[in-house]
Amino acid sequence: MRVYTTLLVTAFITWTTSPARAHALSMETVDRHQAIDALMASWDGQNTPGCVIGVSRDGDIDHVRGYGMSNLEYDVPITPQSVFHVASISKQFTAFSIGLLARDGKMSINDDIRKFLPEMANIGQRITIANLIHHTDGLREQGQLLNLAGWRGDDLYTQDDVLWALARQRSLNFEPGTEIVYGNAAYTLLAVIVQRVSGQSLRAFTNARIFQPLGMADSHFRDDHTEITRGRTAGYVARSGGGWSIGVPNIDHYGSTGLLTTVGDLLKWEQNLIDGRIGGKALVDWMRTSGALSDGTNIGYGAGLRLGKYRGLRIVSHDGADGGYRAEAALFPDQKLAVVALCNGATIEPTGLTRRVAEIYLGDRMGSPTLAPAVATPAAQQSALAGTYWSARTDEIVRLEWKDGALRQMGSATALVPIGDGVYRPGDLAHEWRFVMPAAGAAAGSEPELHIRDFWPTQRAFVRVSLPLPSASDLQGLSGYYRSEETDMTYAVDVTNGGLLLTWPRGYAVALDAIGGDRFIGSQGTVTFTRRPSGEVDGLTISNRRLRRFRADRRT
């Protein structure tokens, strides 16, 4: 397949140009192919999953090749025809469907979602369809709600299951429009809205209005996990002792995820994001326009698309990660270059791959790499920042430790790299972790603050805390049963081996590590026990990035 692709492109160039120019261009093409092959060499074996890489320029395919294996059990290689689950890349198709319906006059993106989702009547706040599209809705994450309701990670998740969990919410993470927190719940609800407004399932609607008109014959939203799809790749996750395990999501929900497609089909879609062949230019321009918070702050996210710059060039992109599948579709609209990487190994990083491939094509037009260089900082100065940091707004916890010569999040291999006075970046990410020390003359006991800025505009603020750890009798006073009507679940808190264990039916058991006072941390996030003015424990809350202060009341 690789030889065929190169010869085909070379033949086309020879036919359309002068002999001398054709030779120069054909060598340039071969060099590009060889550079991409070298980039993918570590994933091009017969005992490893891999990727298919596709590149188009001005709508014409320049490179499409498979690397590694589609199925390790049957020795099936990845080819350009391999079908992949692309996870969150699905979101842009759901958003485009909403845009088509709005253009048809059947709804407005400023409509209250309760107009189409009466099940959400108990939320108590107005959420618009635009809030859903831009992740400014404040909804709690669907997977975490289902976990807290007893669904296990390998259980089947259906559209009805997700709607049940979301409709039972009685409070939000934040007031709609005031923040952006990326998640999946919003796009599952958008898929339900598409069905209720159009009278067609998301699968049928996208087939008729997007995939068939664009010739995306190998694409569809998976709404039946038992359905056979010819050419579908298996997903794989790495085993701790070496080798691979199967990692195929068991889902029948869609909108936020669920799209099965090929590299060739996605390249057709990327071209549509340039020329608007389907939907029109106004609609694709809307897709590629940033949403905003209620205070006017741009969020860097359009309609299912991340918007930004890479080495000085505008980029429109989205990634996807689910089970063993990893995917990225990146478009440089001004240069009309699209790069797609579809992978079936959980340790593969397609975002980095698409950027490296883009550099092969556009490197001479790119600015210098923008990653801030490391700055020499004394170890004692860095290690003094270790500790537990708490967010008053979200109740999240960040724990930092000094380990192996670097400041790190506890349990993470990624080092925080000093790039300025009190400023760090995590590994090779262009995020900013800024430590603000107490001002001169501050009250005794004042602690450093940590301000985190990542891709999203909402800054996350934490302060270092140090509270006495609970005694054995304190722990005993926290044991008991806690009930949440939102998840229709009762949680047990028991003292086990000198610590607390949070359990609920179907095998969930979360060890709680004491932070200090009534605050603990476990695999679900921060667990904080709450008290009445009398000091009596009356409940607990669970908080993390996508789920804030989920409450369960203590049963007496």
Secondary structure as a PSIPRED ss2 file (coil, helix, strand):
# PSIPRED VFORMAT (PSIPRED V4.0)

   1 M C   1.000  0.000  0.000
   2 R H   0.000  1.000  0.000
   3 V H   0.000  1.000  0.000
   4 Y H   0.000  1.000  0.000
   5 T H   0.000  1.000  0.000
   6 T H   0.000  1.000  0.000
   7 L H   0.000  1.000  0.000
   8 L H   0.000  1.000  0.000
   9 V H   0.000  1.000  0.000
  10 T H   0.000  1.000  0.000
  11 A H   0.000  1.000  0.000
  12 F H   0.000  1.000  0.000
  13 I H   0.000  1.000  0.000
  14 T H   0.000  1.000  0.000
  15 W H   0.000  1.000  0.000
  16 T H   0.000  1.000  0.000
  17 T C   1.000  0.000  0.000
  18 S C   1.000  0.000  0.000
  19 P H   0.000  1.000  0.000
  20 A H   0.000  1.000  0.000
  21 R H   0.000  1.000  0.000
  22 A H   0.000  1.000  0.000
  23 H H   0.000  1.000  0.000
  24 A H   0.000  1.000  0.000
  25 L H   0.000  1.000  0.000
  26 S H   0.000  1.000  0.000
  27 M H   0.000  1.000  0.000
  28 E H   0.000  1.000  0.000
  29 T H   0.000  1.000  0.000
  30 V H   0.000  1.000  0.000
  31 D H   0.000  1.000  0.000
  32 R H   0.000  1.000  0.000
  33 H H   0.000  1.000  0.000
  34 Q H   0.000  1.000  0.000
  35 A H   0.000  1.000  0.000
  36 I H   0.000  1.000  0.000
  37 D H   0.000  1.000  0.000
  38 A H   0.000  1.000  0.000
  39 L H   0.000  1.000  0.000
  40 M C   1.000  0.000  0.000
  41 A H   0.000  1.000  0.000
  42 S H   0.000  1.000  0.000
  43 W H   0.000  1.000  0.000
  44 D C   1.000  0.000  0.000
  45 G C   1.000  0.000  0.000
  46 Q C   1.000  0.000  0.000
  47 N C   1.000  0.000  0.000
  48 T C   1.000  0.000  0.000
  49 P C   1.000  0.000  0.000
  50 G C   1.000  0.000  0.000
  51 C E   0.000  0.000  1.000
  52 V E   0.000  0.000  1.000
  53 I E   0.000  0.000  1.000
  54 G E   0.000  0.000  1.000
  55 V E   0.000  0.000  1.000
  56 S E   0.000  0.000  1.000
  57 R E   0.000  0.000  1.000
  58 D C   1.000  0.000  0.000
  59 G C   1.000  0.000  0.000
  60 D E   0.000  0.000  1.000
  61 I E   0.000  0.000  1.000
  62 D E   0.000  0.000  1.000
  63 H E   0.000  0.000  1.000
  64 V E   0.000  0.000  1.000
  65 R E   0.000  0.000  1.000
  66 G E   0.000  0.000  1.000
  67 Y E   0.000  0.000  1.000
  68 G C   1.000  0.000  0.000
  69 M E   0.000  0.000  1.000
  70 S E   0.000  0.000  1.000
  71 N E   0.000  0.000  1.000
  72 L C   1.000  0.000  0.000
  73 E C   1.000  0.000  0.000
  74 Y C   1.000  0.000  0.000
  75 D C   1.000  0.000  0.000
  76 V E   0.000  0.000  1.000
  77 P E   0.000  0.000  1.000
  78 I C   1.000  0.000  0.000
  79 T C   1.000  0.000  0.000
  80 P C   1.000  0.000  0.000
  81 Q C   1.000  0.000  0.000
  82 S C   1.000  0.000  0.000
  83 V E   0.000  0.000  1.000
  84 F E   0.000  0.000  1.000
  85 H E   0.000  0.000  1.000
  86 V C   1.000  0.000  0.000
  87 A H   0.000  1.000  0.000
  88 S H   0.000  1.000  0.000
  89 I H   0.000  1.000  0.000
  90 S H   0.000  1.000  0.000
  91 K H   0.000  1.000  0.000
  92 Q H   0.000  1.000  0.000
  93 F H   0.000  1.000  0.000
  94 T H   0.000  1.000  0.000
  95 A H   0.000  1.000  0.000
  96 F H   0.000  1.000  0.000
  97 S H   0.000  1.000  0.000
  98 I H   0.000  1.000  0.000
  99 G H   0.000  1.000  0.000
 100 L H   0.000  1.000  0.000
 101 L H   0.000  1.000  0.000
 102 A H   0.000  1.000  0.000
 103 R H   0.000  1.000  0.000
 104 D C   1.000  0.000  0.000
 105 G C   1.000  0.000  0.000
 106 K C   1.000  0.000  0.000
 107 M C   1.000  0.000  0.000
 108 S C   1.000  0.000  0.000
 109 I C   1.000  0.000  0.000
 110 N C   1.000  0.000  0.000
 111 D C   1.000  0.000  0.000
 112 D E   0.000  0.000  1.000
 113 I H   0.000  1.000  0.000
 114 R H   0.000  1.000  0.000
 115 K H   0.000  1.000  0.000
 116 F C   1.000  0.000  0.000
 117 L C   1.000  0.000  0.000
 118 P H   0.000  1.000  0.000
 119 E H   0.000  1.000  0.000
 120 M H   0.000  1.000  0.000
 121 A H   0.000  1.000  0.000
 122 N H   0.000  1.000  0.000
 123 I H   0.000  1.000  0.000
 124 G C   1.000  0.000  0.000
 125 Q C   1.000  0.000  0.000
 126 R C   1.000  0.000  0.000
 127 I C   1.000  0.000  0.000
 128 T E   0.000  0.000  1.000
 129 I H   0.000  1.000  0.000
 130 A H   0.000  1.000  0.000
 131 N H   0.000  1.000  0.000
 132 L H   0.000  1.000  0.000
 133 I H   0.000  1.000  0.000
 134 H H   0.000  1.000  0.000
 135 H C   1.000  0.000  0.000
 136 T C   1.000  0.000  0.000
 137 D C   1.000  0.000  0.000
 138 G C   1.000  0.000  0.000
 139 L C   1.000  0.000  0.000
 140 R C   1.000  0.000  0.000
 141 E C   1.000  0.000  0.000
 142 Q H   0.000  1.000  0.000
 143 G H   0.000  1.000  0.000
 144 Q H   0.000  1.000  0.000
 145 L H   0.000  1.000  0.000
 146 L H   0.000  1.000  0.000
 147 N H   0.000  1.000  0.000
 148 L H   0.000  1.000  0.000
 149 A C   1.000  0.000  0.000
 150 G C   1.000  0.000  0.000
 151 W C   1.000  0.000  0.000
 152 R C   1.000  0.000  0.000
 153 G C   1.000  0.000  0.000
 154 D C   1.000  0.000  0.000
 155 D C   1.000  0.000  0.000
 156 L C   1.000  0.000  0.000
 157 Y E   0.000  0.000  1.000
 158 T E   0.000  0.000  1.000
 159 Q H   0.000  1.000  0.000
 160 D H   0.000  1.000  0.000
 161 D H   0.000  1.000  0.000
 162 V H   0.000  1.000  0.000
 163 L H   0.000  1.000  0.000
 164 W H   0.000  1.000  0.000
 165 A H   0.000  1.000  0.000
 166 L H   0.000  1.000  0.000
 167 A H   0.000  1.000  0.000
 168 R C   1.000  0.000  0.000
 169 Q C   1.000  0.000  0.000
 170 R C   1.000  0.000  0.000
 171 S C   1.000  0.000  0.000
 172 L C   1.000  0.000  0.000
 173 N C   1.000  0.000  0.000
 174 F C   1.000  0.000  0.000
 175 E C   1.000  0.000  0.000
 176 P C   1.000  0.000  0.000
 177 G C   1.000  0.000  0.000
 178 T C   1.000  0.000  0.000
 179 E C   1.000  0.000  0.000
 180 I C   1.000  0.000  0.000
 181 V C   1.000  0.000  0.000
 182 Y C   1.000  0.000  0.000
 183 G C   1.000  0.000  0.000
 184 N C   1.000  0.000  0.000
 185 A H   0.000  1.000  0.000
 186 A H   0.000  1.000  0.000
 187 Y H   0.000  1.000  0.000
 188 T H   0.000  1.000  0.000
 189 L H   0.000  1.000  0.000
 190 L H   0.000  1.000  0.000
 191 A H   0.000  1.000  0.000
 192 V H   0.000  1.000  0.000
 193 I H   0.000  1.000  0.000
 194 V H   0.000  1.000  0.000
 195 Q H   0.000  1.000  0.000
 196 R H   0.000  1.000  0.000
 197 V H   0.000  1.000  0.000
 198 S H   0.000  1.000  0.000
 199 G C   1.000  0.000  0.000
 200 Q C   1.000  0.000  0.000
 201 S C   1.000  0.000  0.000
 202 L H   0.000  1.000  0.000
 203 R H   0.000  1.000  0.000
 204 A H   0.000  1.000  0.000
 205 F H   0.000  1.000  0.000
 206 T H   0.000  1.000  0.000
 207 N H   0.000  1.000  0.000
 208 A H   0.000  1.000  0.000
 209 R H   0.000  1.000  0.000
 210 I H   0.000  1.000  0.000
 211 F H   0.000  1.000  0.000
 212 Q H   0.000  1.000  0.000
 213 P H   0.000  1.000  0.000
 214 L H   0.000  1.000  0.000
 215 G C   1.000  0.000  0.000
 216 M C   1.000  0.000  0.000
 217 A C   1.000  0.000  0.000
 218 D C   1.000  0.000  0.000
 219 S C   1.000  0.000  0.000
 220 H E   0.000  0.000  1.000
 221 F E   0.000  0.000  1.000
 222 R C   1.000  0.000  0.000
 223 D C   1.000  0.000  0.000
 224 D C   1.000  0.000  0.000
 225 H C   1.000  0.000  0.000
 226 T C   1.000  0.000  0.000
 227 E C   1.000  0.000  0.000
 228 I C   1.000  0.000  0.000
 229 T C   1.000  0.000  0.000
 230 R C   1.000  0.000  0.000
 231 G C   1.000  0.000  0.000
 232 R E   0.000  0.000  1.000
 233 T C   1.000  0.000  0.000
 234 A C   1.000  0.000  0.000
 235 G C   1.000  0.000  0.000
 236 Y E   0.000  0.000  1.000
 237 V E   0.000  0.000  1.000
 238 A E   0.000  0.000  1.000
 239 R C   1.000  0.000  0.000
 240 S C   1.000  0.000  0.000
 241 G C   1.000  0.000  0.000
 242 G C   1.000  0.000  0.000
 243 G C   1.000  0.000  0.000
 244 W E   0.000  0.000  1.000
 245 S E   0.000  0.000  1.000
 246 I E   0.000  0.000  1.000
 247 G C   1.000  0.000  0.000
 248 V C   1.000  0.000  0.000
 249 P C   1.000  0.000  0.000
 250 N C   1.000  0.000  0.000
 251 I E   0.000  0.000  1.000
 252 D E   0.000  0.000  1.000
 253 H C   1.000  0.000  0.000
 254 Y C   1.000  0.000  0.000
 255 G C   1.000  0.000  0.000
 256 S C   1.000  0.000  0.000
 257 T C   1.000  0.000  0.000
 258 G C   1.000  0.000  0.000
 259 L E   0.000  0.000  1.000
 260 L E   0.000  0.000  1.000
 261 T E   0.000  0.000  1.000
 262 T C   1.000  0.000  0.000
 263 V H   0.000  1.000  0.000
 264 G H   0.000  1.000  0.000
 265 D H   0.000  1.000  0.000
 266 L H   0.000  1.000  0.000
 267 L H   0.000  1.000  0.000
 268 K H   0.000  1.000  0.000
 269 W H   0.000  1.000  0.000
 270 E H   0.000  1.000  0.000
 271 Q H   0.000  1.000  0.000
 272 N H   0.000  1.000  0.000
 273 L H   0.000  1.000  0.000
 274 I H   0.000  1.000  0.000
 275 D H   0.000  1.000  0.000
 276 G C   1.000  0.000  0.000
 277 R C   1.000  0.000  0.000
 278 I C   1.000  0.000  0.000
 279 G C   1.000  0.000  0.000
 280 G C   1.000  0.000  0.000
 281 K H   0.000  1.000  0.000
 282 A H   0.000  1.000  0.000
 283 L H   0.000  1.000  0.000
 284 V H   0.000  1.000  0.000
 285 D H   0.000  1.000  0.000
 286 W H   0.000  1.000  0.000
 287 M H   0.000  1.000  0.000
 288 R C   1.000  0.000  0.000
 289 T C   1.000  0.000  0.000
 290 S C   1.000  0.000  0.000
 291 G C   1.000  0.000  0.000
 292 A E   0.000  0.000  1.000
 293 L C   1.000  0.000  0.000
 294 S C   1.000  0.000  0.000
 295 D C   1.000  0.000  0.000
 296 G C   1.000  0.000  0.000
 297 T C   1.000  0.000  0.000
 298 N E   0.000  0.000  1.000
 299 I C   1.000  0.000  0.000
 300 G C   1.000  0.000  0.000
 301 Y E   0.000  0.000  1.000
 302 G C   1.000  0.000  0.000
 303 A C   1.000  0.000  0.000
 304 G C   1.000  0.000  0.000
 305 L C   1.000  0.000  0.000
 306 R E   0.000  0.000  1.000
 307 L E   0.000  0.000  1.000
 308 G E   0.000  0.000  1.000
 309 K E   0.000  0.000  1.000
 310 Y E   0.000  0.000  1.000
 311 R C   1.000  0.000  0.000
 312 G C   1.000  0.000  0.000
 313 L E   0.000  0.000  1.000
 314 R E   0.000  0.000  1.000
 315 I E   0.000  0.000  1.000
 316 V E   0.000  0.000  1.000
 317 S E   0.000  0.000  1.000
 318 H E   0.000  0.000  1.000
 319 D E   0.000  0.000  1.000
 320 G E   0.000  0.000  1.000
 321 A E   0.000  0.000  1.000
 322 D E   0.000  0.000  1.000
 323 G C   1.000  0.000  0.000
 324 G C   1.000  0.000  0.000
 325 Y E   0.000  0.000  1.000
 326 R E   0.000  0.000  1.000
 327 A E   0.000  0.000  1.000
 328 E E   0.000  0.000  1.000
 329 A E   0.000  0.000  1.000
 330 A E   0.000  0.000  1.000
 331 L E   0.000  0.000  1.000
 332 F E   0.000  0.000  1.000
 333 P C   1.000  0.000  0.000
 334 D C   1.000  0.000  0.000
 335 Q C   1.000  0.000  0.000
 336 K C   1.000  0.000  0.000
 337 L E   0.000  0.000  1.000
 338 A E   0.000  0.000  1.000
 339 V E   0.000  0.000  1.000
 340 V E   0.000  0.000  1.000
 341 A E   0.000  0.000  1.000
 342 L E   0.000  0.000  1.000
 343 C E   0.000  0.000  1.000
 344 N C   1.000  0.000  0.000
 345 G E   0.000  0.000  1.000
 346 A C   1.000  0.000  0.000
 347 T C   1.000  0.000  0.000
 348 I C   1.000  0.000  0.000
 349 E C   1.000  0.000  0.000
 350 P H   0.000  1.000  0.000
 351 T H   0.000  1.000  0.000
 352 G H   0.000  1.000  0.000
 353 L H   0.000  1.000  0.000
 354 T H   0.000  1.000  0.000
 355 R H   0.000  1.000  0.000
 356 R H   0.000  1.000  0.000
 357 V H   0.000  1.000  0.000
 358 A H   0.000  1.000  0.000
 359 E H   0.000  1.000  0.000
 360 I H   0.000  1.000  0.000
 361 Y H   0.000  1.000  0.000
 362 L H   0.000  1.000  0.000
 363 G H   0.000  1.000  0.000
 364 D H   0.000  1.000  0.000
 365 R H   0.000  1.000  0.000
 366 M C   1.000  0.000  0.000
 367 G C   1.000  0.000  0.000
 368 S C   1.000  0.000  0.000
 369 P C   1.000  0.000  0.000
 370 T C   1.000  0.000  0.000
 371 L C   1.000  0.000  0.000
 372 A C   1.000  0.000  0.000
 373 P C   1.000  0.000  0.000
 374 A C   1.000  0.000  0.000
 375 V C   1.000  0.000  0.000
 376 A C   1.000  0.000  0.000
 377 T C   1.000  0.000  0.000
 378 P C   1.000  0.000  0.000
 379 A H   0.000  1.000  0.000
 380 A H   0.000  1.000  0.000
 381 Q H   0.000  1.000  0.000
 382 Q H   0.000  1.000  0.000
 383 S H   0.000  1.000  0.000
 384 A C   1.000  0.000  0.000
 385 L C   1.000  0.000  0.000
 386 A C   1.000  0.000  0.000
 387 G E   0.000  0.000  1.000
 388 T E   0.000  0.000  1.000
 389 Y E   0.000  0.000  1.000
 390 W E   0.000  0.000  1.000
 391 S C   1.000  0.000  0.000
 392 A C   1.000  0.000  0.000
 393 R C   1.000  0.000  0.000
 394 T C   1.000  0.000  0.000
 395 D C   1.000  0.000  0.000
 396 E C   1.000  0.000  0.000
 397 I E   0.000  0.000  1.000
 398 V E   0.000  0.000  1.000
 399 R E   0.000  0.000  1.000
 400 L E   0.000  0.000  1.000
 401 E E   0.000  0.000  1.000
 402 W E   0.000  0.000  1.000
 403 K E   0.000  0.000  1.000
 404 D C   1.000  0.000  0.000
 405 G C   1.000  0.000  0.000
 406 A E   0.000  0.000  1.000
 407 L E   0.000  0.000  1.000
 408 R E   0.000  0.000  1.000
 409 Q E   0.000  0.000  1.000
 410 M C   1.000  0.000  0.000
 411 G C   1.000  0.000  0.000
 412 S C   1.000  0.000  0.000
 413 A C   1.000  0.000  0.000
 414 T C   1.000  0.000  0.000
 415 A E   0.000  0.000  1.000
 416 L E   0.000  0.000  1.000
 417 V E   0.000  0.000  1.000
 418 P E   0.000  0.000  1.000
 419 I E   0.000  0.000  1.000
 420 G E   0.000  0.000  1.000
 421 D C   1.000  0.000  0.000
 422 G C   1.000  0.000  0.000
 423 V E   0.000  0.000  1.000
 424 Y E   0.000  0.000  1.000
 425 R E   0.000  0.000  1.000
 426 P E   0.000  0.000  1.000
 427 G C   1.000  0.000  0.000
 428 D C   1.000  0.000  0.000
 429 L C   1.000  0.000  0.000
 430 A C   1.000  0.000  0.000
 431 H C   1.000  0.000  0.000
 432 E E   0.000  0.000  1.000
 433 W E   0.000  0.000  1.000
 434 R E   0.000  0.000  1.000
 435 F E   0.000  0.000  1.000
 436 V E   0.000  0.000  1.000
 437 M C   1.000  0.000  0.000
 438 P C   1.000  0.000  0.000
 439 A C   1.000  0.000  0.000
 440 A C   1.000  0.000  0.000
 441 G C   1.000  0.000  0.000
 442 A C   1.000  0.000  0.000
 443 A C   1.000  0.000  0.000
 444 A C   1.000  0.000  0.000
 445 G C   1.000  0.000  0.000
 446 S C   1.000  0.000  0.000
 447 E C   1.000  0.000  0.000
 448 P C   1.000  0.000  0.000
 449 E E   0.000  0.000  1.000
 450 L E   0.000  0.000  1.000
 451 H E   0.000  0.000  1.000
 452 I E   0.000  0.000  1.000
 453 R E   0.000  0.000  1.000
 454 D C   1.000  0.000  0.000
 455 F C   1.000  0.000  0.000
 456 W C   1.000  0.000  0.000
 457 P C   1.000  0.000  0.000
 458 T C   1.000  0.000  0.000
 459 Q C   1.000  0.000  0.000
 460 R E   0.000  0.000  1.000
 461 A E   0.000  0.000  1.000
 462 F E   0.000  0.000  1.000
 463 V E   0.000  0.000  1.000
 464 R E   0.000  0.000  1.000
 465 V E   0.000  0.000  1.000
 466 S C   1.000  0.000  0.000
 467 L C   1.000  0.000  0.000
 468 P C   1.000  0.000  0.000
 469 L C   1.000  0.000  0.000
 470 P C   1.000  0.000  0.000
 471 S C   1.000  0.000  0.000
 472 A H   0.000  1.000  0.000
 473 S H   0.000  1.000  0.000
 474 D H   0.000  1.000  0.000
 475 L H   0.000  1.000  0.000
 476 Q H   0.000  1.000  0.000
 477 G H   0.000  1.000  0.000
 478 L H   0.000  1.000  0.000
 479 S C   1.000  0.000  0.000
 480 G E   0.000  0.000  1.000
 481 Y E   0.000  0.000  1.000
 482 Y E   0.000  0.000  1.000
 483 R E   0.000  0.000  1.000
 484 S E   0.000  0.000  1.000
 485 E C   1.000  0.000  0.000
 486 E C   1.000  0.000  0.000
 487 T C   1.000  0.000  0.000
 488 D C   1.000  0.000  0.000
 489 M E   0.000  0.000  1.000
 490 T E   0.000  0.000  1.000
 491 Y E   0.000  0.000  1.000
 492 A E   0.000  0.000  1.000
 493 V E   0.000  0.000  1.000
 494 D E   0.000  0.000  1.000
 495 V E   0.000  0.000  1.000
 496 T E   0.000  0.000  1.000
 497 N C   1.000  0.000  0.000
 498 G C   1.000  0.000  0.000
 499 G E   0.000  0.000  1.000
 500 L E   0.000  0.000  1.000
 501 L E   0.000  0.000  1.000
 502 L E   0.000  0.000  1.000
 503 T E   0.000  0.000  1.000
 504 W E   0.000  0.000  1.000
 505 P C   1.000  0.000  0.000
 506 R C   1.000  0.000  0.000
 507 G C   1.000  0.000  0.000
 508 Y E   0.000  0.000  1.000
 509 A E   0.000  0.000  1.000
 510 V E   0.000  0.000  1.000
 511 A E   0.000  0.000  1.000
 512 L E   0.000  0.000  1.000
 513 D E   0.000  0.000  1.000
 514 A E   0.000  0.000  1.000
 515 I E   0.000  0.000  1.000
 516 G E   0.000  0.000  1.000
 517 G C   1.000  0.000  0.000
 518 D C   1.000  0.000  0.000
 519 R E   0.000  0.000  1.000
 520 F E   0.000  0.000  1.000
 521 I E   0.000  0.000  1.000
 522 G E   0.000  0.000  1.000
 523 S C   1.000  0.000  0.000
 524 Q C   1.000  0.000  0.000
 525 G E   0.000  0.000  1.000
 526 T E   0.000  0.000  1.000
 527 V E   0.000  0.000  1.000
 528 T E   0.000  0.000  1.000
 529 F E   0.000  0.000  1.000
 530 T E   0.000  0.000  1.000
 531 R E   0.000  0.000  1.000
 532 R C   1.000  0.000  0.000
 533 P C   1.000  0.000  0.000
 534 S C   1.000  0.000  0.000
 535 G C   1.000  0.000  0.000
 536 E C   1.000  0.000  0.000
 537 V E   0.000  0.000  1.000
 538 D E   0.000  0.000  1.000
 539 G E   0.000  0.000  1.000
 540 L E   0.000  0.000  1.000
 541 T E   0.000  0.000  1.000
 542 I E   0.000  0.000  1.000
 543 S E   0.000  0.000  1.000
 544 N E   0.000  0.000  1.000
 545 R C   1.000  0.000  0.000
 546 R C   1.000  0.000  0.000
 547 L E   0.000  0.000  1.000
 548 R E   0.000  0.000  1.000
 549 R E   0.000  0.000  1.000
 550 F E   0.000  0.000  1.000
 551 R E   0.000  0.000  1.000
 552 A E   0.000  0.000  1.000
 553 D E   0.000  0.000  1.000
 554 R E   0.000  0.000  1.000
 555 R C   1.000  0.000  0.000
 556 T C   1.000  0.000  0.000
